[in-house]
């Protein structure tokens, strides 16, 4: 199939474009939010072609990820809208911007998101994340804690940035991601948007991974850490509760419990290895790339057949 999609979420798109299709990604001279073209810090296959939007032809299906994209998609092209985010505003009464439409299917990335968004009569489904397995493997020799998150200063309480200092008494924190450079704390080191493979190699050297997001979809960086065999410590919120079984990580809403867990993993590297091995097993089984691509192939076939 010829699939139109914009480069919006680099990590998710990296998995999506590993399939058997031709992926048409708009590009413009500014390479802005509406024409980024191919990724620069992720490895995408040659089946991803970047073209100016007005030169893209023969589209079989479009993947939209922002409401504004719907006006840019040619008429009569079937549209699947991927909802990456938890709802904002008056939760749990948040109405989805595409609620009560009969010309689009909303594909949520977590069951939590489908539960909390009010999509009205619009058809919905869930296709859980799947990722390209990182090449790095957890070694954990550095008695430090890793966090991967974008815009931690701007997003603040959403990403749990206010909780970071609670953990610095246990070990130094290393924060990787876009906008991380704005963090200022003597025990927090920021790594500003490194290439993905370099980031994986560095994160895997830290003793444990912290997921302190209060209100967000299931982060792909959390799944990557688990697939690398890394022990994870997470707030028991949103989809993390279901994605991390009790024997594969430590979850709590009491922050002091997570701080104690971080100290335990720093002090007991063998226990950290045991927990990480189980996390890897869980993540490979549930969030493997083959399952993700098979789910998407099935949905793409259903939607394009229904439109014929």
Buried (B, 14 or more C-beta within 10 A) or exposed (E): BBBBBBBBBBBBBBBBBBBEBBBBBBBBEEBEEBBBBBBEBBEBEEBBBBBEBEEBEEBBBBBBBBEEBBEBBEEEBBBBBBBBBBBEEEEEEBBBBBBEBEEBBBBBBBEBBBEBBBBEEBEBBBBBBBBBBBEBBBBBEBBBBBBBBBBBBEBEEBBBBEBBEBBBEBBBBBBBBBBBBEBEEEBBBBBEBBEBBEBBBBBBBBBBBBBBBBBBBBBBBBBBBBBBBBBBBBBBBBBBBEBBBEEBBBBBEEBEBBBBBBBBBBEEBEEBBEBBBBBBBBBBEBBBBEBBBBBBBEBBEBBBEEEE
